[in-house]
Amino acid sequence: MTETVASILRNKGREIWSIDPDQTVYDAIAMMAEKGIGALLILSEGKLIGVFSERDYARKIILQGRSSKSTRVREIMTGDPVTVTPDHTVDECMRIITHHRVRHLPVMDGDRLLGVISIGDLVNAIIASQAQTIDHLHTYITGGYPA
C-alpha cells in the first residue's frame, strides 16, 4: 500500500493526548478512560520521551502489585518510543508495529511531534484501500469501466 502516514493524519486529525512523566499512573489511566484511547504520549519540556499504554499498566502495575496512585508514569512508561515520519507508508508502519510489537506510533518530523497513529488507524486504511480495489474490479467486470 502506498498510502502514507500524512494522509492518515489528514483524515483522522492531529490531536495528541499526552501526560507529564511525573504524573501518577492513576492520572494517566483516568485520562485514557476519559478520552477513550489506549495510550498516551509522554512529553517532558515539549519533547517526546515515551509512551504509556494499557499494556504497560497491565504488565507493570497490576501484575507486579504496584499502586497506580503512588507510581509515576516515568517509572513504567515505554521509553525511547519507535516513531515514524509522515512519509512512511501504511505497509511500512504495519511491518514496524509487527516487528516491535507496539500498537501506537508517534509521528515525528525531525524533533517536532505531529501526531500519533494506532494499529486501528492502519487497519482502517487497509480496509478502505481494499474496498476501493473491490469497487474498481466490480466496475471493470460488469462493464462499467471506460475502455
OpenMM code with the backbone's topology and positions (N, CA, C; nanometers):
from openmm import Vec3, app, unit

residues = "MET THR GLU THR VAL ALA SER ILE LEU ARG ASN LYS GLY ARG GLU ILE TRP SER ILE ASP PRO ASP GLN THR VAL TYR ASP ALA ILE ALA MET MET ALA GLU LYS GLY ILE GLY ALA LEU LEU ILE LEU SER GLU GLY LYS LEU ILE GLY VAL PHE SER GLU ARG ASP TYR ALA ARG LYS ILE ILE LEU GLN GLY ARG SER SER LYS SER THR ARG VAL ARG GLU ILE MET THR GLY ASP PRO VAL THR VAL THR PRO ASP HIS THR VAL ASP GLU CYS MET ARG ILE ILE THR HIS HIS ARG VAL ARG HIS LEU PRO VAL MET ASP GLY ASP ARG LEU LEU GLY VAL ILE SER ILE GLY ASP LEU VAL ASN ALA ILE ILE ALA SER GLN ALA GLN THR ILE ASP HIS LEU HIS THR TYR ILE THR GLY GLY TYR PRO ALA".split()
positions = [
    Vec3(0.0832, -0.1196, 0.0000),
    Vec3(0.0000, 0.0000, 0.0000),
    Vec3(0.0866, 0.1244, 0.0000),
    Vec3(0.0502, 0.2210, -0.0812),
    Vec3(0.1320, 0.3416, -0.0917),
    Vec3(0.0763, 0.4582, -0.0111),
    Vec3(-0.0391, 0.4404, 0.0520),
    Vec3(-0.0920, 0.5488, 0.1348),
    Vec3(0.0083, 0.5791, 0.2455),
    Vec3(0.0220, 0.7079, 0.2764),
    Vec3(0.1225, 0.7489, 0.3740),
    Vec3(0.0592, 0.7881, 0.5076),
    Vec3(0.1453, 0.7983, 0.6063),
    Vec3(0.1045, 0.8430, 0.7391),
    Vec3(0.0455, 0.9841, 0.7307),
    Vec3(0.0999, 1.0671, 0.6431),
    Vec3(0.0486, 1.2039, 0.6280),
    Vec3(-0.0995, 1.2027, 0.5914),
    Vec3(-0.1397, 1.1128, 0.5023),
    Vec3(-0.2810, 1.1083, 0.4630),
    Vec3(-0.3684, 1.0547, 0.5764),
    Vec3(-0.3164, 0.9614, 0.6546),
    Vec3(-0.3925, 0.9128, 0.7698),
    Vec3(-0.4147, 1.0267, 0.8686),
    Vec3(-0.3100, 1.1046, 0.8957),
    Vec3(-0.3239, 1.2172, 0.9894),
    Vec3(-0.4204, 1.3232, 0.9361),
    Vec3(-0.4204, 1.3442, 0.8031),
    Vec3(-0.5153, 1.4404, 0.7453),
    Vec3(-0.6590, 1.3960, 0.7707),
    Vec3(-0.6835, 1.2652, 0.7583),
    Vec3(-0.8190, 1.2125, 0.7762),
    Vec3(-0.8600, 1.2053, 0.9229),
    Vec3(-0.7709, 1.1630, 1.0078),
    Vec3(-0.8054, 1.1408, 1.1488),
    Vec3(-0.7864, 1.2649, 1.2343),
    Vec3(-0.6972, 1.3529, 1.1924),
    Vec3(-0.6651, 1.4695, 1.2725),
    Vec3(-0.5336, 1.4491, 1.3455),
    Vec3(-0.4850, 1.5568, 1.4013),
    Vec3(-0.3532, 1.5536, 1.4648),
    Vec3(-0.3615, 1.5723, 1.6159),
    Vec3(-0.4769, 1.5449, 1.6719),
    Vec3(-0.4929, 1.5622, 1.8154),
    Vec3(-0.3986, 1.4685, 1.8899),
    Vec3(-0.3282, 1.5249, 1.9871),
    Vec3(-0.2310, 1.4496, 2.0641),
    Vec3(-0.2719, 1.4545, 2.2111),
    Vec3(-0.2830, 1.3367, 2.2713),
    Vec3(-0.3113, 1.3281, 2.4138),
    Vec3(-0.1814, 1.2886, 2.4818),
    Vec3(-0.1400, 1.3713, 2.5773),
    Vec3(-0.0125, 1.3463, 2.6432),
    Vec3(-0.0243, 1.3724, 2.7925),
    Vec3(0.0784, 1.3270, 2.8633),
    Vec3(0.0842, 1.3455, 3.0073),
    Vec3(0.2302, 1.3660, 3.0465),
    Vec3(0.2495, 1.4346, 3.1567),
    Vec3(0.3830, 1.4594, 3.2102),
    Vec3(0.4345, 1.3320, 3.2778),
    Vec3(0.5628, 1.3031, 3.2660),
    Vec3(0.6159, 1.1798, 3.3244),
    Vec3(0.6064, 1.1731, 3.4770),
    Vec3(0.5910, 1.2864, 3.5429),
    Vec3(0.5836, 1.2860, 3.6890),
    Vec3(0.4411, 1.2732, 3.7427),
    Vec3(0.3430, 1.2673, 3.6536),
    Vec3(0.2064, 1.2433, 3.6998),
    Vec3(0.1917, 1.0960, 3.7357),
    Vec3(0.0878, 1.0653, 3.8108),
    Vec3(0.0698, 0.9271, 3.8543),
    Vec3(0.0093, 0.8425, 3.7426),
    Vec3(0.0310, 0.7143, 3.7554),
    Vec3(-0.0280, 0.6186, 3.6622),
    Vec3(-0.1805, 0.6285, 3.6698),
    Vec3(-0.2332, 0.6518, 3.7901),
    Vec3(-0.3779, 0.6681, 3.8065),
    Vec3(-0.4281, 0.7837, 3.7201),
    Vec3(-0.3557, 0.8974, 3.7220),
    Vec3(-0.3939, 1.0126, 3.6398),
    Vec3(-0.3935, 0.9763, 3.4909),
    Vec3(-0.2936, 0.8987, 3.4517),
    Vec3(-0.2832, 0.8582, 3.3108),
    Vec3(-0.3995, 0.7682, 3.2711),
    Vec3(-0.4312, 0.6707, 3.3545),
    Vec3(-0.5415, 0.5790, 3.3252),
    Vec3(-0.6741, 0.6548, 3.3213),
    Vec3(-0.6918, 0.7491, 3.4135),
    Vec3(-0.8144, 0.8299, 3.4159),
    Vec3(-0.8280, 0.9105, 3.2870),
    Vec3(-0.7187, 0.9694, 3.2410),
    Vec3(-0.7231, 1.0476, 3.1169),
    Vec3(-0.7543, 0.9573, 2.9979),
    Vec3(-0.6927, 0.8400, 2.9932),
    Vec3(-0.7171, 0.7474, 2.8832),
    Vec3(-0.8640, 0.7042, 2.8812),
    Vec3(-0.9205, 0.6794, 2.9976),
    Vec3(-1.0617, 0.6400, 3.0053),
    Vec3(-1.1514, 0.7547, 2.9588),
    Vec3(-1.1197, 0.8752, 3.0019),
    Vec3(-1.1994, 0.9936, 2.9648),
    Vec3(-1.1962, 1.0180, 2.8141),
    Vec3(-1.0801, 0.9995, 2.7529),
    Vec3(-1.0634, 1.0268, 2.6098),
    Vec3(-1.0967, 0.9064, 2.5222),
    Vec3(-1.1127, 0.7885, 2.5834),
    Vec3(-1.1423, 0.6684, 2.5063),
    Vec3(-1.0261, 0.6233, 2.4201),
    Vec3(-0.9060, 0.6324, 2.4751),
    Vec3(-0.7853, 0.5964, 2.3998),
    Vec3(-0.7074, 0.4888, 2.4741),
    Vec3(-0.6140, 0.4243, 2.4034),
    Vec3(-0.5384, 0.3147, 2.4620),
    Vec3(-0.3960, 0.3483, 2.4988),
    Vec3(-0.3533, 0.4723, 2.4700),
    Vec3(-0.2159, 0.5109, 2.5019),
    Vec3(-0.2040, 0.6622, 2.5095),
    Vec3(-0.1064, 0.7061, 2.5849),
    Vec3(-0.0726, 0.8483, 2.5958),
    Vec3(0.0736, 0.8666, 2.5590),
    Vec3(0.1041, 0.9778, 2.4958),
    Vec3(0.2429, 1.0127, 2.4721),
    Vec3(0.2954, 1.0825, 2.5970),
    Vec3(0.4203, 1.0574, 2.6293),
    Vec3(0.4818, 1.1171, 2.7463),
    Vec3(0.5746, 1.2277, 2.6979),
    Vec3(0.5421, 1.3501, 2.7380),
    Vec3(0.6204, 1.4658, 2.6967),
    Vec3(0.6844, 1.5306, 2.8184),
    Vec3(0.8114, 1.5629, 2.8038),
    Vec3(0.8835, 1.6350, 2.9076),
    Vec3(0.9467, 1.7569, 2.8423),
    Vec3(0.9083, 1.8745, 2.8895),
    Vec3(0.9560, 2.0002, 2.8315),
    Vec3(0.9333, 2.0034, 2.6806),
    Vec3(0.8172, 1.9516, 2.6384),
    Vec3(0.7788, 1.9539, 2.4985),
    Vec3(0.8423, 1.8465, 2.4124),
    Vec3(0.9254, 1.7628, 2.4690),
    Vec3(0.9935, 1.6569, 2.3934),
    Vec3(0.9306, 1.5214, 2.4235),
    Vec3(0.9161, 1.4405, 2.3198),
    Vec3(0.8644, 1.3050, 2.3348),
    Vec3(0.9699, 1.2186, 2.4021),
    Vec3(0.9332, 1.1591, 2.5174),
    Vec3(1.0297, 1.0726, 2.5869),
    Vec3(0.9767, 0.9306, 2.6055),
    Vec3(0.8469, 0.9094, 2.5766),
    Vec3(0.7938, 0.7758, 2.5961),
    Vec3(0.6478, 0.7642, 2.5569),
    Vec3(0.5970, 0.6422, 2.5730),
    Vec3(0.4566, 0.6116, 2.5501),
    Vec3(0.4090, 0.5315, 2.6701),
    Vec3(0.2894, 0.5604, 2.7163),
    Vec3(0.2271, 0.4831, 2.8233),
    Vec3(0.1003, 0.4218, 2.7668),
    Vec3(0.0891, 0.2888, 2.7778),
    Vec3(-0.0255, 0.2195, 2.7197),
    Vec3(-0.0957, 0.1325, 2.8227),
    Vec3(-0.2126, 0.0848, 2.7833),
    Vec3(-0.2857, -0.0095, 2.8682),
    Vec3(-0.2003, -0.1324, 2.8958),
    Vec3(-0.1203, -0.1708, 2.8000),
    Vec3(-0.0313, -0.2855, 2.8158),
    Vec3(0.0711, -0.2589, 2.9267),
    Vec3(0.1270, -0.1382, 2.9299),
    Vec3(0.2199, -0.1017, 3.0379),
    Vec3(0.1510, -0.1137, 3.1730),
    Vec3(0.0281, -0.0647, 3.1798),
    Vec3(-0.0475, -0.0701, 3.3048),
    Vec3(-0.0698, -0.2147, 3.3491),
    Vec3(-0.1147, -0.2978, 3.2579),
    Vec3(-0.1453, -0.4367, 3.2925),
    Vec3(-0.0211, -0.5126, 3.3374),
    Vec3(0.0878, -0.4923, 3.2671),
    Vec3(0.2087, -0.5711, 3.2953),
    Vec3(0.2940, -0.5144, 3.4080),
    Vec3(0.2926, -0.3830, 3.4262),
    Vec3(0.3866, -0.3230, 3.5206),
    Vec3(0.3213, -0.2696, 3.6476),
    Vec3(0.1899, -0.2643, 3.6498),
    Vec3(0.1197, -0.2220, 3.7719),
    Vec3(0.0409, -0.3400, 3.8273),
    Vec3(-0.0540, -0.3873, 3.7522),
    Vec3(-0.1421, -0.4932, 3.8014),
    Vec3(-0.0637, -0.6202, 3.8344),
    Vec3(0.0135, -0.6706, 3.7384),
    Vec3(0.0836, -0.7974, 3.7592),
    Vec3(0.1953, -0.7880, 3.8627),
    Vec3(0.2476, -0.6689, 3.8852),
    Vec3(0.3542, -0.6527, 3.9838),
    Vec3(0.3012, -0.6041, 4.1186),
    Vec3(0.1694, -0.5892, 4.1294),
    Vec3(0.1092, -0.5498, 4.2563),
    Vec3(0.1446, -0.4097, 4.3014),
    Vec3(0.1712, -0.3206, 4.2062),
    Vec3(0.2057, -0.1824, 4.2404),
    Vec3(0.0791, -0.0978, 4.2512),
    Vec3(0.0914, 0.0171, 4.3103),
    Vec3(-0.0212, 0.1094, 4.3259),
    Vec3(-0.0192, 0.2137, 4.2147),
    Vec3(-0.1302, 0.2264, 4.1441),
    Vec3(-0.1375, 0.3261, 4.0370),
    Vec3(-0.1423, 0.4679, 4.0928),
    Vec3(-0.1820, 0.4835, 4.2185),
    Vec3(-0.1901, 0.6179, 4.2781),
    Vec3(-0.0563, 0.6666, 4.3319),
    Vec3(0.0389, 0.5765, 4.3505),
    Vec3(0.1690, 0.6205, 4.4022),
    Vec3(0.2831, 0.5993, 4.3020),
    Vec3(0.2561, 0.5345, 4.1916),
    Vec3(0.3595, 0.5105, 4.0901),
    Vec3(0.3536, 0.6211, 3.9861),
    Vec3(0.4684, 0.6752, 3.9523),
    Vec3(0.4783, 0.7799, 3.8499),
    Vec3(0.4861, 0.7157, 3.7111),
    Vec3(0.4311, 0.7853, 3.6141),
    Vec3(0.4308, 0.7358, 3.4760),
    Vec3(0.5727, 0.7039, 3.4297),
    Vec3(0.6682, 0.7872, 3.4640),
    Vec3(0.8066, 0.7667, 3.4186),
    Vec3(0.8642, 0.6333, 3.4646),
    Vec3(0.8124, 0.5771, 3.5738),
    Vec3(0.8634, 0.4521, 3.6276),
    Vec3(0.8249, 0.3311, 3.5416),
    Vec3(0.7160, 0.3422, 3.4681),
    Vec3(0.6690, 0.2243, 3.3934),
    Vec3(0.6434, 0.2491, 3.2451),
    Vec3(0.6610, 0.3723, 3.1987),
    Vec3(0.6363, 0.4019, 3.0570),
    Vec3(0.7356, 0.3249, 2.9699),
    Vec3(0.7026, 0.3125, 2.8445),
    Vec3(0.7952, 0.2582, 2.7467),
    Vec3(0.8754, 0.3757, 2.6926),
    Vec3(1.0019, 0.3811, 2.7299),
    Vec3(1.0882, 0.4911, 2.6873),
    Vec3(1.1427, 0.4682, 2.5481),
    Vec3(1.2024, 0.5724, 2.4934),
    Vec3(1.2628, 0.5663, 2.3611),
    Vec3(1.1668, 0.5028, 2.2597),
    Vec3(1.0496, 0.5653, 2.2392),
    Vec3(0.9483, 0.5036, 2.1534),
    Vec3(0.9898, 0.4944, 2.0069),
    Vec3(0.9386, 0.3916, 1.9428),
    Vec3(0.9554, 0.3757, 1.7986),
    Vec3(0.8670, 0.4806, 1.7327),
    Vec3(0.9220, 0.5561, 1.6388),
    Vec3(0.8459, 0.6620, 1.5721),
    Vec3(0.8497, 0.6421, 1.4207),
    Vec3(0.7600, 0.7135, 1.3537),
    Vec3(0.7578, 0.7154, 1.2076),
    Vec3(0.7502, 0.8603, 1.1618),
    Vec3(0.7679, 0.8788, 1.0317),
    Vec3(0.7558, 1.0114, 0.9720),
    Vec3(0.6289, 1.0167, 0.8874),
    Vec3(0.5879, 1.1358, 0.8454),
    Vec3(0.4693, 1.1455, 0.7598),
    Vec3(0.4849, 1.0719, 0.6264),
    Vec3(0.6088, 1.0461, 0.5844),
    Vec3(0.6341, 0.9811, 0.4554),
    Vec3(0.6301, 0.8290, 0.4613),
    Vec3(0.6269, 0.7710, 0.5806),
    Vec3(0.6170, 0.6249, 0.5903),
    Vec3(0.4841, 0.5794, 0.5287),
    Vec3(0.4870, 0.4637, 0.4639),
    Vec3(0.3637, 0.4088, 0.4068),
    Vec3(0.2933, 0.3227, 0.5110),
    Vec3(0.1683, 0.2917, 0.4825),
    Vec3(0.0903, 0.2039, 0.5700),
    Vec3(0.1591, 0.0681, 0.5817),
    Vec3(0.2072, 0.0146, 0.4701),
    Vec3(0.2761, -0.1147, 0.4726),
    Vec3(0.3999, -0.1105, 0.5624),
    Vec3(0.4786, -0.0048, 0.5494),
    Vec3(0.5975, 0.0086, 0.6342),
    Vec3(0.5594, 0.0151, 0.7821),
    Vec3(0.4538, 0.0887, 0.8116),
    Vec3(0.4086, 0.1019, 0.9508),
    Vec3(0.3589, -0.0317, 1.0059),
    Vec3(0.2900, -0.1089, 0.9246),
    Vec3(0.2446, -0.2402, 0.9699),
    Vec3(0.3636, -0.3307, 1.0008),
    Vec3(0.4670, -0.3233, 0.9182),
    Vec3(0.5873, -0.4026, 0.9463),
    Vec3(0.6547, -0.3565, 1.0760),
    Vec3(0.6605, -0.2252, 1.0981),
    Vec3(0.7224, -0.1703, 1.2191),
    Vec3(0.6436, -0.2130, 1.3430),
    Vec3(0.5119, -0.2001, 1.3370),
    Vec3(0.4267, -0.2376, 1.4503),
    Vec3(0.4405, -0.3865, 1.4811),
    Vec3(0.4432, -0.4676, 1.3782),
    Vec3(0.4560, -0.6120, 1.3968),
    Vec3(0.5929, -0.6478, 1.4543),
    Vec3(0.6974, -0.5899, 1.3982),
    Vec3(0.8338, -0.6204, 1.4413),
    Vec3(0.8589, -0.5775, 1.5867),
    Vec3(0.8127, -0.4590, 1.6222),
    Vec3(0.8393, -0.4046, 1.7561),
    Vec3(0.7313, -0.4398, 1.8592),
    Vec3(0.6234, -0.5027, 1.8111),
    Vec3(0.5116, -0.5418, 1.8979),
    Vec3(0.4569, -0.4228, 1.9771),
    Vec3(0.4290, -0.3161, 1.9044),
    Vec3(0.3664, -0.1972, 1.9624),
    Vec3(0.2343, -0.1729, 1.8909),
    Vec3(0.1505, -0.0893, 1.9488),
    Vec3(0.0201, -0.0597, 1.8896),
    Vec3(0.0033, 0.0870, 1.8523),
    Vec3(0.0993, 0.1699, 1.8925),
    Vec3(0.0916, 0.3137, 1.8666),
    Vec3(0.2266, 0.3642, 1.8167),
    Vec3(0.2213, 0.4498, 1.7143),
    Vec3(0.3424, 0.5071, 1.6571),
    Vec3(0.3325, 0.6591, 1.6572),
    Vec3(0.4133, 0.7260, 1.7392),
    Vec3(0.4192, 0.8726, 1.7290),
    Vec3(0.4756, 0.9109, 1.5918),
    Vec3(0.4230, 1.0189, 1.5372),
    Vec3(0.4662, 1.0668, 1.4055),
    Vec3(0.5508, 1.1914, 1.4270),
    Vec3(0.6747, 1.1845, 1.3796),
    Vec3(0.7704, 1.2928, 1.4012),
    Vec3(0.8170, 1.3511, 1.2678),
    Vec3(0.8417, 1.4811, 1.2706),
    Vec3(0.9092, 1.5490, 1.1603),
    Vec3(1.0322, 1.6120, 1.2234),
    Vec3(1.1433, 1.5414, 1.2173),
    Vec3(1.2622, 1.5836, 1.2914),
    Vec3(1.2333, 1.5705, 1.4406),
    Vec3(1.2450, 1.6812, 1.5138),
    Vec3(1.2158, 1.6816, 1.6578),
    Vec3(1.0718, 1.7216, 1.6868),
    Vec3(0.9948, 1.7518, 1.5834),
    Vec3(0.8579, 1.8012, 1.6016),
    Vec3(0.7571, 1.6867, 1.5991),
    Vec3(0.6772, 1.6778, 1.7046),
    Vec3(0.5720, 1.5768, 1.7141),
    Vec3(0.4509, 1.6239, 1.6348),
    Vec3(0.4069, 1.5422, 1.5382),
    Vec3(0.2952, 1.5800, 1.4517),
    Vec3(0.1641, 1.5123, 1.4897),
    Vec3(0.1730, 1.3960, 1.5526),
    Vec3(0.0529, 1.3209, 1.5853),
    Vec3(0.0902, 1.1805, 1.6259),
    Vec3(-0.0099, 1.0943, 1.6280),
    Vec3(0.0125, 0.9540, 1.6610),
    Vec3(-0.0861, 0.8701, 1.5804),
    Vec3(-0.0389, 0.7569, 1.5324),
    Vec3(-0.1284, 0.6640, 1.4636),
    Vec3(-0.1282, 0.5327, 1.5407),
    Vec3(-0.2391, 0.4635, 1.5312),
    Vec3(-0.2534, 0.3360, 1.6006),
    Vec3(-0.2669, 0.2241, 1.4983),
    Vec3(-0.2584, 0.1033, 1.5474),
    Vec3(-0.2793, -0.0125, 1.4601),
    Vec3(-0.4206, -0.0073, 1.4011),
    Vec3(-0.5163, 0.0447, 1.4774),
    Vec3(-0.6528, 0.0595, 1.4258),
    Vec3(-0.6592, 0.1538, 1.3074),
    Vec3(-0.5839, 0.2630, 1.3126),
    Vec3(-0.5792, 0.3573, 1.2000),
    Vec3(-0.5230, 0.2885, 1.0760),
    Vec3(-0.4204, 0.2074, 1.0949),
    Vec3(-0.3591, 0.1371, 0.9827),
    Vec3(-0.4537, 0.0332, 0.9238),
    Vec3(-0.5204, -0.0419, 1.0085),
    Vec3(-0.6163, -0.1414, 0.9612),
    Vec3(-0.7301, -0.0738, 0.8844),
    Vec3(-0.7802, 0.0382, 0.9359),
    Vec3(-0.8865, 0.1119, 0.8657),
    Vec3(-0.8404, 0.1578, 0.7276),
    Vec3(-0.7150, 0.2033, 0.7169),
    Vec3(-0.6615, 0.2464, 0.5872),
    Vec3(-0.6537, 0.1286, 0.4900),
    Vec3(-0.6128, 0.0137, 0.5402),
    Vec3(-0.6036, -0.1061, 0.4558),
    Vec3(-0.7427, -0.1485, 0.4090),
    Vec3(-0.8389, -0.1485, 0.4980),
    Vec3(-0.9762, -0.1865, 0.4626),
    Vec3(-1.0327, -0.0916, 0.3570),
    Vec3(-1.0100, 0.0390, 0.3745),
    Vec3(-1.0596, 0.1369, 0.2777),
    Vec3(-0.9958, 0.1150, 0.1404),
    Vec3(-0.8664, 0.0860, 0.1391),
    Vec3(-0.7973, 0.0616, 0.0125),
    Vec3(-0.8503, -0.0640, -0.0554),
    Vec3(-0.8727, -0.1694, 0.0221),
    Vec3(-0.9252, -0.2936, -0.0346),
    Vec3(-1.0673, -0.2741, -0.0875),
    Vec3(-1.1483, -0.1957, -0.0172),
    Vec3(-1.2852, -0.1685, -0.0642),
    Vec3(-1.2819, -0.0938, -0.1974),
    Vec3(-1.1879, -0.0011, -0.2097),
    Vec3(-1.1751, 0.0741, -0.3342),
    Vec3(-1.1318, -0.0195, -0.4484),
    Vec3(-1.0384, -0.1081, -0.4214),
    Vec3(-0.9934, -0.2046, -0.5223),
    Vec3(-1.1085, -0.2952, -0.5652),
    Vec3(-1.1849, -0.3438, -0.4695),
    Vec3(-1.3001, -0.4294, -0.4998),
    Vec3(-1.4013, -0.3542, -0.5859),
    Vec3(-1.4254, -0.2285, -0.5518),
    Vec3(-1.5197, -0.1473, -0.6293),
    Vec3(-1.4711, -0.1305, -0.7735),
    Vec3(-1.3419, -0.1028, -0.7901),
    Vec3(-1.2866, -0.0881, -0.9251),
    Vec3(-1.2975, -0.2186, -1.0035),
    Vec3(-1.2654, -0.3293, -0.9397),
    Vec3(-1.2751, -0.4599, -1.0074),
    Vec3(-1.4196, -0.4926, -1.0441),
    Vec3(-1.5113, -0.4621, -0.9539),
    Vec3(-1.6534, -0.4865, -0.9815),
    Vec3(-1.6993, -0.4035, -1.1012),
    Vec3(-1.6600, -0.2778, -1.1047),
    Vec3(-1.6952, -0.1898, -1.2160),
    Vec3(-1.6359, -0.2435, -1.3461),
    Vec3(-1.5123, -0.2891, -1.3424),
    Vec3(-1.4463, -0.3436, -1.4619),
    Vec3(-1.5166, -0.4699, -1.5109),
    Vec3(-1.5480, -0.5600, -1.4179),
    Vec3(-1.6089, -0.6886, -1.4542),
    Vec3(-1.7492, -0.6677, -1.5106),
    Vec3(-1.8238, -0.5735, -1.4570),
    Vec3(-1.9617, -0.5534, -1.5017),
    Vec3(-1.9709, -0.4613, -1.6243),
    Vec3(-1.8567, -0.4194, -1.6756),
    Vec3(-1.8567, -0.3430, -1.7994),
    Vec3(-1.8702, -0.1929, -1.7823),
    Vec3(-1.8667, -0.1449, -1.6635),
    Vec3(-1.8799, -0.0015, -1.6422),
    Vec3(-1.7489, 0.0732, -1.6487),
    Vec3(-1.6393, 0.0014, -1.6710),
    Vec3(-1.5078, 0.0635, -1.6733),
    Vec3(-1.4821, 0.1224, -1.8117),
    Vec3(-1.4377, 0.2481, -1.8198),
    Vec3(-1.4136, 0.3080, -1.9531),
    Vec3(-1.3005, 0.2357, -2.0263),
    Vec3(-1.3189, 0.2155, -2.1565),
    Vec3(-1.2212, 0.1415, -2.2373),
    Vec3(-1.1076, 0.2260, -2.2818),
] * unit.nanometer
topology = app.Topology()
chain = topology.addChain("A")
for resn in residues:
    res = topology.addResidue(resn, chain)
    for name in ("N", "CA", "C"):
        topology.addAtom(name, app.Element.getBySymbol(name[0]), res)
